[in-house]
Amino acid sequence: MMKFSRYAASALCVASLAACSSAPVHFHTLVPPAAAPSATMAPFAIDVQAVGVPPQVDQPSMVLRSGSSSMSVLDGERWASPLGDEIRSALAADLSSRLGTHDIHGLPRAKDANVVRVQVDVRRFDSELNGNATLEAAWSVRTESQSANCASRVVEPAGGSYDSLVDAHQRALGQLADQIAVASRSVANGQAAACH
């Protein structure tokens, strides 16, 4: 009887631990895989500033939108770093690749360095499974003598998995980077930049 009770107690303990164990946490990044730089090297560096994000989605967990007003916080699906940092790093990588230059944010620079300052404020960052990844942002590029202030809206179809949703956001950020890259080249050349 004593052996049975010890066995039963051990089994109950193991079952309790298994029931209390949490589901695995998956981490996602918006930073795209490394890409070859542009064949045309830009004669300027970029300084991608900290990115503002809406407070509803500014948290470690992914936030899904469903319907007109429902939002779900997914504790098991998280960003690898704060969302604003993820977006800033993704844009810095995309722009460096597209322009053939590098991001010098936070680094010392020469007084006469040719630098384009990039500021992005994300106004909407919606994630819908089997729907769309929607990105709306106000942004500016500026040098000492020229600047452009623009707004963009990008919608990318997302699949039914979290990975496909993150891929859709990566594509949306890539499209935003395309627009910023064009404007950056213009202001760096001292020309007025048209918003696309």
N, C-alpha and C positions, 0 to 999 in steps of 0.2 A: 504493500500500500504506500509505504514511504517512497519507494522508487517511482511509482506511478505519479505521486503528487509532485515530486521534483521534476519529472519529465513534463508533466502538464504545466507546471509553473514556468519552466524554461520555454516551452512552446508558446505559452501565452505572452511571455516577455518578447520573444522574437516577433510574434504577430503584431504586438503593440508597436514595436519599433518600426516595422514595415509600414504600418498604417500611418504613422506619424512622419515618415520620410516624405519630403516634398518632391514635387515634379522637377525634372531638370530645367535649368535656366539656359536659354539660348541667347547668345550675344550677336548683334548685327552691326555692320558698319556701312556708312554711306560713301566712304572713301573707295574710289574705283581701283581695280588692279593697275599696277604700274604700266604706263604706256610709253612708247618711244616719243621723244620730244619732236616738235615741229621742225621740218627741214629749214625753215626760215627763222633765224634767231632774232628775237626782238632786241633792239638797242636800249632797253630799259628793264628795270626790275619792277615787281609788283609788291604791294604791301596790303595784304588782305586783312582787314580789321575784324574784330570780334563781331559775330553775327547775332542779331536779335531774333528771337523766336516767340511765337504766341505763348502765353502762360499756360493755356490748356494742354499743350503738348510738350512743355518744357519740364520733362521729368525722365528718369532713367528708363522707365517702361515704355513700350510702344503703345500708342493710343489709337484705337480704331474708331472710325466714324461709321454709323449705320443709320439710314433714314435721315430725316430732317433735323433731329435733335439728340439722338442717342450717341453716347461715346462709351467705349470700353477700354479700361486700362489693363494691359496684359502683363501680369507680373512675371510670367515665364518667358517673355520675349522682350529683350532689353537692348538698348544702344550700348555700344562698346565704350563710349564716352558721352558726356553731356551733349544733347542734341545740337545746341549752338556750335559746340566744338566740332562735332561730326560734319555739320554743313560747311563750316569754315575750312576744315581740312580737305573736304571733297572739292570745294571750289578752288582752293589753292593748288591742289594737284591737277585739276582739270585745266586751269588757266596756265599753269607752268608748262604743261604738255602742249597746249594749243599755241601758246605764244613763243615757246622755246626760250623761256626765261625762268626765274626762280622767285619764290616768295621770301621777302626779307623781313617779314613782320617780327618785331621784337629784337632785331639784330642791329648793331651799330652800322652806320652808313656814312659815306663821305658827304661833305657839305654840299657839293655840286652834283651829287648822284641823280641820275635821271630815273625817277620813281613814279609809278602810277599808283595812287592810293585807291583801294577798292572798298566801298562800304555797302553792306547788304543788310536789309531789315526784312525778315520773312514775315509776311502778314497772314499767310494761310499755309498750313502744312497738313493736308487731309490724307488719311490712309483708309481705303475701303477695299476689303477682300472681295474679289470678283467684281471689282469696280475700277476706280481710278486712284492714282497718286496725283494729287493736285498741289501745285506750288505757286504761290503768289508772293512777289517780293518787290519792294522799292529798293533801288540801288543807285549808286553814284560812282563815277570814276573821276579822278581829278589829279592834276599836276599843279605846279606853282602858277601856271598861266592859263590853264584851260580846264573846263569841267563839263560833265554831262550828268543830268539827273533823269532817271528812267524808272519805269515800272514794267514788270513782266508777269505773265500768267502762263503756266505750262501744265498741261494735263497729259499724263501717260497711262495707258491701260495697265491694270495690275491683274495678275492671275489669282488663283485661289489659295496660294501658300504665302507664308510670311517672307520667304526668300524672294519670291517673284514680286512681292510688294516692295521690298527694299530695292530690288533691281529697277523697278519702275521709278522709284525716287532717285536712284543714281542717274537714270536717263534724263529725268526732269532737270536735275542739277547740271548735267552735261549740256542741255539746251540753254539753260541760263548762262553757263560759262561761255558758250558760243557767242551769245549776245554781248556779254561783258567784254570778251576778247576783242570783238570788232570795235566797240567804243573805246577800249583802252588804246588800241593802235592809233585811232583818230586823235584823241587828246594828247597822246605822246608826241604826235607830229604837229601839234599846235592847231589842229583843225577842229571845227565843231562836229560833234558826234550826233548822229541821228539814232533815236531809239527804235529798236525793231521788235 
